[in-house]
């Protein structure tokens, strides 16, 4: 049988660790570039776009290419944020017992 008090204590600890992990992810800065570094996007660990830079020597008349590079850089930065968030959350849930019927 499960020790309910121990599980509750562990759940509370996990909740506190999850809150710390959330803050850690908000504080992270993850960047990715496209077009050989022509465009660089920066997101936090929650995938919010917080910065974007475009090299000045790019052909400003090729708007479609610029837009594609911006989208590619953002997607890559967000994909890396997903990978990092998954790693952080795995640490939070490590050791939590599996209770049948709860996931």
N, C-alpha and C positions, 0 to 999 in steps of 0.2 A: 504494500500500500504506500501511497505517497505521503510524505510529511508536509502537510499543508502550510505550516508555519515556515518551514525552510523554503518552500516554493514561493511563498509570498515575499519573504525577505529577499530571495534571489530576484524575483520580479521587480521589486522596488529598486534594487541595485541596478538591474538592467535598464530600468526607466531613467535613472540618474545618468547612467553611462550613455544612453541614447540622447539625452539632452546635451551632454557634453559633445557627443559626436556631431549633432546638428550644428552646434556653434563652430566646431572645428571645420565642418564643411563650408559654412558661411564665410569663414576666414580664409579659406584656401583660394589661391589664384592659379588658374590653369590656363595655359595659352596653347594655341595651335595656329599654324600658318598654312597658307595655300599660295600657289603660284610661285613657289621658290622663295617665299618670304615676302612677297609683294603685299599680302594682307595678313594681319595677325589679329586674332580674336582672343579675348581674355574673358573667362567665366569664373564664377565662384563654384564651390563644390556642390551647390544646389542647381547648377546649370544656368544661373542668371547671367546674362551678358553684362559685363562691367567695363569693358574696354574694347576698342576697335581701332586699328591703325592701318593706313594705306600709304604705301610709299609715294612720295611726291612725283617721282619720275615715271609714273604709270601713264599710259595714254588715256587721258580723261574723256576722250570722245568714244571710247569703246565701253560704253555703259553696261552692256550685257555681260561682257567678260568680267568687269569689276563686280557686278552683282553676283555672278556665279562664284567668284573667288571669295567674296564675303560670306555667302551661304556655306561654302565648303569649309572655311576656317571655323565658322561658328559650330557647324555640325561636328567637326573633329574635336573641338574643345569640349563640347557637351558630351560626346561619347567618352572622352577621357574622364570627365567629371563623373559619369555613370560608373565607370570602372573603379575609380577611387572611392566613390560612395559605397559601392558594394563591398570593397575591402574593409572600410571602416565599420560598416554595419555587421559584417561577419564577426569582427572582434567583439562587438557588443553582445551578440547572441551566442557566442561560443560558451559551451558548458551548460546552456539552458536545457533541462530535460525535455524530451519529447513526451507530451501528454496526448494519448490517443483521443482523436476527435477535436483537437484544437489546432490542427494545421499540419 
